[in-house]
Amino acid sequence: MNYILNHVRLDKLTSHPLSITLYGYDLDRRFIASVRQHGIICPIQVTQDLIIVDGHRRYQAAREVGIIEDHVIVRMDLDDEWSIQEALIECNRHRDRSTEVKLHEAQVLESIKQERLRERELVAGRREAVAVGLTEYEPFKFSPYQWEYDP
């Protein structure tokens, strides 16, 4: 993991919608009291665009108790949406989650896997098109219409 420890204003951070969808924001009053007393002990992880990958609850608690700025870990290895979503799920693997949440995580990871596979196929097709001298690559698409033949 390639990262940088940086000091930022917390109002510059953005929550990732997948985190809200998967995990919600159930803040425990004891957790808020802990953040009030000790601050953010483990830095929040963010992308280069300051999108939160790990630490959404710490972020919410810090904002609630009035922490304006703190250290964050800027993940330099997260440069596309699929990597961000994978990291977000992986950062929560150690937490106790419901079966429903685990199922939703598995669906997201499978969707990412399929999208990456499709992207690799398109890239391979473009390379083949360039190799045979075509200027553009158009993947073959099946027609949505069913054709009937009379032999």
Steps between C-alpha positions, in 0.01 A plus 500: 500500500641835394391779735581840648410627847354848461329759718167621357187688591225246559244711312702427183428125530215331314316184600479227239138408415579126509599527866170665584311234302683206658564611855284802579593741779406356837709706738532363851499769772791323673701522176425871473609545862824313423575723201422805716746383767777341289453640150531284190747231604523318165522741201222502243601357159412708193566507128704774335166678439428483876224241471480297820589133453529401866381698800154630414383463861819659637441787259138545613595481869785748452269745327242458776752582776646795310833367374584726207814336363704187554743262337374273222665224302485590131492178298696561179417152368128572455474657157169362368149447635531120507815515713333746735196276546717191555712683760189627675369144538839354594548763772179374662572124484610483864175656626198305616246530218161345434452226244305748288792745495746220417277392212479855366880533527541175303264631230698824468831309479357264235375799299848657516654171387262481201563864403877449512468187287289689246754784495788256440307344211441842344867594536606168345255558214639849438854361489395235247327765287815714498712194416295428186488865396146601598464856623220423744383196689128431525418199716254260345150550635210261473181642365217524750264378228435136430514406134306203366602311190274304266709217358 
